[in-house]
């Protein structure tokens, strides 16, 4: 799932990237965003162009199962971009996944 999201992002496919999230997801960053539609607006406003999306890599990924229906993932993210497109940036994340009828979906994303 994380590899697919990385590939979708690097193709400029925000909609594909968002398929990893549950409709009722919560994103915790500089503010708390609730629901997939609000998250879509957040990503579109923060990354309005393909150039501003840059090249995404995930690293130091650690997955821990929390029973059969839940898992958490921690790791690092990095965006490589030209200075005029926002410059390089990165941080860490914690994701809480739930296994649903549609597969594993992110229900909480805390990214900094």
Helices and strands as residue ranges (DSSP letters): H 2-10, H 14-18, E 21-28, E 32-34, H 36-46, H 50-53, E 55-65, E 70-80, G 83-85, E 89-100, E 103-111
